[in-house]
């Protein structure tokens, strides 16, 4: 019930728009990464879970790299860690809220003029400054409410609030992208302005086009052309099923207790050993590069920096857009499904505008660079994550040895355990990073309905599977011990 209540509140907050915001003049620098941040543009959830995730990653990296020396097995140190992380979340909320208003979330002229009549239009506190402060305050309140909702789910619900909000945002994007019957550009429906959702769009074309029209371009529009083509829906379903399959793939090392006879167990090494963390970090890195290149190209102060300011080689952004149309930022940007790369390669004369006028060779290079960066970067982040979170062979060997368990047939010694684990963990780590990177990049290349992004779909599937397993464990705890054993519980 707590989970359901928090999810309802989350969806309500995504539909409460910021008071005093000029909705027609929003430059959303986080637009391509909305599903990962579980946010909604221009609403109380504009920042989403960004501040919470950023604070969590900073603390985990600092503790894992021993920059902050805390023993998380000690209750007092764990309390210090959690308190510091909560304080850092508040700091990150403020840090991420303030820059949003100056140049990207513009207060409406009516609010500014109304406040000018109260406090004046000049001086330290003018109407414009006060209007910006009101928007910043709303962003801070919305982000802090998300933080409290995450705490409620973690303490009284099931699973993690952050994970559930990501899955909810992705589910919403997929649902609306599949079933949205409103027209693409608003107004009345027509063949040039069809429904935005995949299924309504498909039926509208079938019932309103002649056979000749379907053959001359209707099938192409249904299958390949944005928004939400049928190929994107099929790709989303395939990715969902494939990730659900590989999530259950694992190697289980048999364990036996050294002192208690008959006490046995298993240590599972999952194929996705590093989970989805590597692709999250890689996506965050590409997002940061995109944001920095956007600021260097469009910000009046930063574009004057020698060599890198307003440099087309780094990233080219025409006025009023947040999508790179050239430079390195374009090569590293997420493709917009098949229409963003395959159609411009096959027919550059007709679909070249989808690739912003780049030649087929440049589009092919973009696909190779983007796919390679996602796979290689995810492998590096997987190895880094394993080393800094005590999931490497040496750390796992110490954990198994301290629990009194050992691998049957091997001497009880951490060094022996380490050599056995080194046969599996390093290889599985590389495979894990490569698989999640390739899946996320492949989903982006095929396209996903609702612009959920490959990373978003990948995260949502893993989150839902873990949530289902957590619900199963909760039900097992309420069963009679005999029934619990029958269903595989302990």
N, C-alpha and C positions, 0 to 999 in steps of 0.2 A: 504493500500500500504506500509506503514511503517512496519507493521508486516511481510508482505511477504518479503520485502527487508532484514529485520534483520534475518529472518529464512534462506534465501538464503545465507547470509554471514556466518551464523552459520554452515551450511553444508559445505561451502567452507573451513572454518577454521578447521573443523574436518578432512579434507583431505590434509591439508598442514602440512607435517611432519617437525619436528624440524631439523634445519640445523646442521650438525655435530654430530648427534646422532647415536650411534651404535645400529641399529635396531635389530640386532641379540642377543644383550646382555641387554635386558630390563627386570627388575624385577618390575612388576606393583603391588604395594602394595594396590592400590585401585581397582584392577581388578574385584572383585565380586560386586562392588558398582558403576560401570561405569554408568549404566542407571540412578541411582538416582542423580549422580553428573553431568549428561549431558555432560560427557567428552569423549574424544577419545584418546586411548593410543598412546603416542609418537608424538602427533600432537600439534598444538598451543592451542588446547582445552584439553590438558592433565589434567589440574586442574579443568576444567569445571566451575561449579558455586560454587564449594566448598568454596573458600574464601568469596564470597558474602553471602552465606547461614550461614556460621560460624559467620561472623560479625553481621548479622541480629539477629541470635539466642542469641548471647552474649548481644547485646544491649537490646533486648526485655526482657531477663531474669533479667538483671541489673535494668532496669526501672520498670518491673513488681514486683520485690522483693524489690523495694524502696532503692536499694543500690545507684543508681543514682536518685536523686529526681527531676523529670521533670514532668510537667503537659502538656500532649500532646494535651489538648484542648486549650492551650494558644499558639498563633502563634509564639511568640519568643522562647518559650521552644521547640516547635516542630521544629523550624529552627535549634536550637542547637542540637537536637536529630539527625536530618537528616545529618547535617554537620559532627557530631562525627562519625556516622555510615559510611559515605563515607571515612573518614580518616582511620577508623578501617579496612575497606575493603582493602585499599592499604597496611596497615600493615600486614594483613593476607595473601595477595598475596605474599609478600616477605617471610613471615614465612613459608608458604607452598611450596614455590619454591625452596628455598635453600637446605633443606634436601633431596629433590627428586634427586638431581644430585649426591650426595655423597653416592654411593652404589647402586642406583636404576636406574638412567638414565646415562649411561656411554658414554662419548664422544668417537667418532670413532678414531681408531689409526691413520688414515690418517690425520685427523684434528690436532690431538695432535702433530704428527711428523712434520707437516707443520708449526705449530706455534713454535715448538721447534727450527726450523731453523731460526725463526725471533727473538724470545725473549730469546732463550736458554732453556735448560731442567732442570736447577737448579735455585736456588734463590727464592725470595719471589714471583715473577711473572714468572712462568714457562709456557711452552706450555699447560700442563695439567690444570693448574689453570685458564689460560685464556680461554681454551676450555669450562671448566665448567661454567665460568662466561657468556660466549656467550649463553649457553643453559639456564641458569637461567634468563638472560635478555629476551630471547624469551618467556619463561614461563610467566614472568611478563607482557610483552607486550600483549600476548594472553589473559591473565586473565583480564587485564585492558580494553582491547577492548570488552570483554564480559560484563564487568561492564557498559561501555558506551552504548552498545547495549541495555542492560536492561533499562537504563535511557531513551533512545529514545522511546522504546515501552511504558514505563510507562507514558511519557509525551505526545506523539503524536500518540501512537498506541492504542490497545485495550488489557486490562488485564495486566498481569505481564510478563516481559521478562523471568525471572527465570522459572516461571511455563511453559511458552511456550517452552523453551529450553529443559526442562525435558520431556515434551510430545513429542517434536520432536525427542529426542534421543530414547525414548521408541518406538515410531512409526517406526523409522529407524530399530531398532533391530527386531521388530516383522515382518516388511516387508521383510528384508533380510533373517530372519530365516524361513519365509514361502515360499519365492520364489527364493532363491539363487540356481542357477543351476550349480555353480562351484563345483568341487569335494572337498571332506572333506580335504584331505591331499595334494591337488594340483596334477597336472598331468592328465593323461587320466582317464576317468571314468571306473569303474569296479564294480563288486558286492562287493568287499572288500573296494572299494574307491568310494562310490556312491555320488550323489549330496548332498550338505549340507542342502538345503531347504526342508521343509516338503513335499510340493506338488511335486516338481521334483523328490525327493527321492522315493516317493510312486509310481509315474508312471514308474520310471526307474526299480524298482523291479518288478512291474507287467508285463512290456513288456520284461524283460530279464531273468525272472526266470520261471522254469517249475512249474507245479502244485505240484509236489513232493517237490521241493525246497521251494515253498511258504508254504506248510504245515509243513515242518521240521524246519523252522526258519524264513521264509520270513515275515510272518504276525507279528511275534514277533519283528523283526527288524523295521518294519513299525510303529507298535503301541507303542513300549516301549523303544527301544534302542536309545541312542543318536547317532548323534546330531538331535535335533528338531523332536522328534517322533510325531506321529499323536495325541496321548493323550495330549501332551503339547499344540497343536493347539486348540483342543477341550476345554481343561481347560482354555486357554486364552479367548476364545469366551464366555464361561460360566461366568467367572469372570467379563468380560466386561459388559455383560447384567445384571448380578446381582447387580453390583455396580451402574449401571445406574438406576436401579429400586429403590434401597434403598436411593440413593441421593435425590429422590423426596419425601421420607417419612418424615413427620413432624407433630408436634402438633401446632396448631395455636390458641393462646390465644386472645379472642376478646378484643379490647380496644376502649374506647370512650373518647373524649375530655371533660374535666371537665367544661370548660367555653363555648365552641362553640357547640351548639346543632347540631346533625346530622353529626358531624365530627367523623368518626369511622376509625378504622384501625385494624391490626392484628400483634401480635408479634410471629413470627415463631420460634419454637424450633425444629430443625432438628434432625432426628434420629442420624445422624453423626454430633453431636453438636460440638465436638472438631475437626471436619474435619479430614484431614490426618496427622495433626501435630504429634499426639502420635506415629504413626508407623514410621514417619520420624526420630523422636528423638530416638526411640528404635533401628531402623536400624543403626543410627549413633553411638549409644552406642556399639552395637555389632561390628560395623566396627572398632571403636577405640580399642576395646579389641583385635580384630584379628590383627590389625596393631601393637599394643604394644607387643603381644605375639610373633609375627613374628620378631620384632626387638630384643626382649630378646633372641630369639633362634638363630638368624643368624648374628646379628651385632657383629663385633669383640670386641668392647668395652663393650657392654651391656651384652654379654653372660658370662662375667666373674663375674657378680654380684652374691654374695652368695645366695643360696636357690632359687632364681627366674631366674637367668641367665641360658640359655640352659637347662631348666627343662622340661622333657617330659610330666609331669603332667599338665603344663600350656598350652603347645601347641607344637606339633612336626612337623617340616617342613624340609623335605629332601632338599638337595642342589638344587637350581634353581627353587623351587616352592614357590608359595605364598598361597597355599591351605593347611590348617591344615590336617594332616593325623593321628592325635592322640591327647590325652590330652583334657582338658576342651574346648580349642578353637575348636576342632573337634565336640564336642557335641553341641556347640552353633553356628556352621557354617551353612550356608544355604544349604539344601539338593539339589542335582542336579536332581530334578524331581524324578519320580518313579524308574529310574535306579539307583539312589543313595541310595535307602533304601528298596523298595519293592522287586526288583529282588534279592538282596543279602539275603533277608529273605526267599524268596521262594526257591531259588536254590543257597546256599552259595558256593557249589563246583564250579559252573560255573561262577557265578557273584560276588564272594567274593572280587575280586580285585576292583570292583566299590566302595566298602565300605572300601578299604585299609586293607582288611584282618580281619576286626572286626567280631565277632560272631553275629548271629541273635539277641541274647538278647541285646547286646551292641547297635545294630542298632535300635532296638525297643526303648531302653532307650534314644537314641539320638533324635528320632522323638518326644517322649513325652517331653523331656527337651526343645527342640527347640520350639515346639508348645506352651508349657506352659510359657516359657520365653517371647515369642512374645506377648501372650495374657495378661499375668500378668503385664509385663513391659508397654504395651500400656495403660492399665487401670491406672497405677500409673502416667504415663506421661500425660494422659488425665485430671486427677484430678489436677495435678500440673499446667498444662497449663491453665485450667479454672480459677484457683485461682490467677495466676499471670498476666492474661490478661483482668481483669475486666469483666469476663463472668459469674461470680458466681451469686447466687440469690440476694445477697445484692447489688452488683454493678449494675445489670440489673434493680432492683427495683428503685434505685436512678436515673438511666437513664430514665426510663419510667415516674417517678414522675416529673423530671425536664423538660420533654417535655410537661407537662400538661395533659398527658393521664392517664387513670385509667381503671381498669377492671370493667365492668358494674356489679352492685349488691354488690360491695365491697367498703368500705370506702377508700377515697383517703388518704393513709398513706403508706410511704415506708415500715413500719413494716408489714402491712397487705399484701402488694405486695410481700414482701420477703417470708412470710409464704406460699402464693399461689405458688410462683416459686419454693420453696423448695420441693414441691410435684413432680416436674418434672425434674428440672435441674440436681440434684445429680444422680438420677437414669439414666437419658439419658446420662450423662457423662460417667458413668461406662459402659453402653451398647455400647456407641460410641467407647470407647477404646477397649472393648472386640471384637466388630465386625470387626473393621479395623485390629486389631492384628490377629484375626482368619482368615480373608480373605487373608492377606498378607502371613501368614504362610501356609495356605492351598494351595494357588497358588504356593508357592515354593515347597511344597511337591508333587503336581501334576506335576509341571513343566510348564514353559512358553517358547514359541518359541523365538529363538534369545537370550536366556538367559536374557530376559528383567527383570526378577525377579518379585515376587508377589507384592512387594512394588512398583516397577516401573509401573506395569500395573494398580494397584490401584490408584496411583498418576495421571497417564495419563488420566484415565477415568474421574476422578473428575475435572481435569484441562480442558479437552475438554468440559464437561458439563457447567462449569462456563464461559468458553470462548463463548460458544453458547449463554448463557443467557446474557452476556455482549454485544454481537452483537445485540441481540434482543432489549436491552435497547437503544442502539445507534440508531437503526432504529425507535423505538418508538418516540424518541426525534425529529425526522425529520417529523413525521406525523402531519396531521391536528388534533387539539384537539378532534374533533368528532370521527375520525377514531381511534385515540389513545384509547379513551374510549371504542370503540367497541371491540378492541383487548385486552382489560383488562389492559391497561396502565392507569397512573394517570395524 
